[in-house]
Amino acid sequence: MPNPSPPSADGLLGLVGATPLVELTRVSPRPGRLRFFAKLEGQNPSGSIKDRIALAMVLDAERRGLIGPGSTLIEASTGNTAIALAMVARRRGYHLKVVVPEGVVPSIADVLSLYGVELCWVKPKAGMVGAIEAASEMSARGEGHALRQFDNPVNVLTHMNTTGAEIAAALPRVDVFVAGIGTGGTLMGVSRRLREQNPALRVIGVEPRMGERLQGLRSLNDGYHPPLLDLDALSARYLVGSDTALNMMRRVVREEGVMAGVSCGAVLHAALQATRDLEEGIVVCMFSDGGWKYLPARPWEAAATHDPNLDETHWW
Ligand SMILES: Cc1ncc(COP(=O)(O)O)c(C=O)c1O
């Protein structure tokens, strides 16, 4: 038996990033030639891709002297960023206020309460745009430091230097990269890094179909253009329905054994659509979180029955 490796000096936060990239061997229509890989961001310590930017934004604010022990952090988030920041805030000694639109999956609010996060609710109609505005106003009133994931350049840089660099190191070349559109940080940062390796890289952004909600993802048609997102850097945008995403999520669990989150279903669906005419190549799909925290909302039942109320559910 080899000696177990010594514990990381950075403890829990030292486990952020360096997530597995696994091949999805069952879903490809041309196995062995058209290869699909999933970056399993659910393996981060708080369970999503947002651990990367939560940690980086907090460390950056510390370095610039904007926050210090006991400071209050403020962020607008519908889930994963809030949970990631809750973990980072606990480890580094900050109080955290999160602005959340009413109607989020109840288990996410439960997780945040468990962490001791202060939740500030905005009306569901205000949505993420309302939440972002409320967070800015709170910060302007001196209630704390807003990290501003939607326009903080650290978001893009972190994905370029960590997520993108990890994928580039694991594969000789990537032909197609597919990820959901939230802040746009993942798409911008990862694609910038992968284009250095393959200038012909196709970059596919995934968003919810009009009027529908998909966890973590934003529709660009709802009146808010994330400032970090440069549409010219995208080769295509796919609008995916929640029932399609949920059905694909179920397929990923059953066929690939990956307990993926709802947006992963949307991303893989878009990846399969976008590569219909591609004979061979390497496709990387961003699986931003795992499916566990969505289970109390029983998403697989909604997918099976095509629940007409689905559009009202915040699957974000
Ligand atoms: C669960 C989840 N959260 C957030 C995001 C958005 O990431 P970003 O804010 O980097 O655009 C995604 C994108 O796929 C996601 O699936």
The ligand as an SDF file (V2000), in Angstrom:
LIG
                    3D

 16 16  0  0  0  0  0  0  0  0999 V2000
  -25.5710   24.9400  -12.4920 C   0  0  0  0  0  0  0  0  0  0  0  0
  -24.9170   26.0610  -13.2160 C   0  0  0  0  0  0  0  0  0  0  0  0
  -24.6000   27.1720  -12.6040 N   0  0  0  0  0  0  0  0  0  0  0  0
  -24.0400   28.2060  -13.2790 C   0  0  0  0  0  0  0  0  0  0  0  0
  -23.7690   28.1290  -14.6130 C   0  0  0  0  0  0  0  0  0  0  0  0
  -23.2720   29.3080  -15.3680 C   0  0  0  0  0  0  0  0  0  0  0  0
  -21.9460   29.4810  -15.4110 O   0  0  0  0  0  0  0  0  0  0  0  0
  -21.3970   30.9200  -15.7230 P   0  0  0  0  0  0  0  0  0  0  0  0
  -21.8980   31.8560  -14.6800 O   0  0  0  0  0  0  0  0  0  0  0  0
  -19.8930   30.7870  -15.6580 O   0  0  0  0  0  0  0  0  0  0  0  0
  -21.8490   31.3470  -17.0870 O   0  0  0  0  0  0  0  0  0  0  0  0
  -24.0430   26.9860  -15.2350 C   0  0  0  0  0  0  0  0  0  0  0  0
  -23.6740   26.8450  -16.6100 C   0  0  0  0  0  0  0  0  0  0  0  0
  -23.7030   25.7840  -17.1790 O   0  0  0  0  0  0  0  0  0  0  0  0
  -24.6470   25.9490  -14.5340 C   0  0  0  0  0  0  0  0  0  0  0  0
  -24.9810   24.8370  -15.1600 O   0  0  0  0  0  0  0  0  0  0  0  0
  1  2  1  0
  2  3  1  0
  2 15  2  0
  3  4  2  0
  4  5  1  0
  5  6  1  0
  5 12  2  0
  6  7  1  0
  7  8  1  0
  8  9  2  0
  8 10  1  0
  8 11  1  0
 12 13  1  0
 12 15  1  0
 13 14  2  0
 15 16  1  0
M  END
$$$$
